[in-house]
């Protein structure tokens, strides 16, 4: 069994031990065009984000039997094409008992919300310039505000609990979930009533561009939007216009719509990044929601064990 691990040498040691027992493992971090050339040599791939297993790659994967990804989202894999070729896709999707212990993304969403309303990054930069101007950084309290959670799945429930702990009123929108703990409203009501909106839905045809100009126009001008889900759920041109015109108070995101291309094409002069350089109502971080040492180690081991079971 020949296994390609595209996470490379930083792969968790315990998970490496499990993987090495299954066959000959190559630990590498190929670029997209390199992946297309080498994938034909392997029976199994263990991957993270940063590479696209699209039709071009899969068409070259003559021997590939399994793709294992330590993610819940699968937009970096053409699952339909993979399965049509008899390639099994293993992921963390649906592994709810395990995923309930992986809290990093929800914690980051809360952290981004606080940083955005308390101007933490910019206040820190000011101090590094030996400035001590407290009045420049008068922010907004969370207590008593309404937090709207879009998608009350695993991460949405975590975010709701965190908001409740801060004394926030909770509402949520999710056609697939009924809760006795939080008030369910339709999406339009959530847009109109929320002081903060946190996105926790998967990218799908029904959620792509969910936050477009029409949706953003229904939000309060004092509202803040937090996105730790997928970039394409928010229309980036529309959110940029809204930030420029002060149609909403702020946006914090862990994701960008075309981030899967950044490894190969870069992202110089990205409109949102350029805007963020000069303004204090936008925070962007590089998809670090699940990148805690605890989460990375646990998910690597879990997916390696899952792969081991499947291969047996």
Buried (B, 14 or more C-beta within 10 A) or exposed (E): EBBBBBBEEEBBEEBBEBBBEBEEBBBBBBEBEBBBEBBEBBBBBBBBBBBBBBEBBBEBBEEBBBBBBBBBBBBBBBBEBBEEBEBBBBBBBEBEEBBEEBBBBBBBBBBBBBBBBBBBBBBEEBEEEEEEEEEEBEEBEBEEBBBBBBBBBBBBBBBBBBBBEBEBBBBBBBEEBEBEEBEBBEBEBBBEBBBBBBBBBBBEEEBBBBBBBEBBEBBBEEBBBBBBBBBBBBBBEBBBEBBEEEBBBBBBBBBBBEBBEBBBEEBEEBEBEEBBEEEBBBBBBEBEBBBBEEBBBBBBBBBBEBBBEEBE
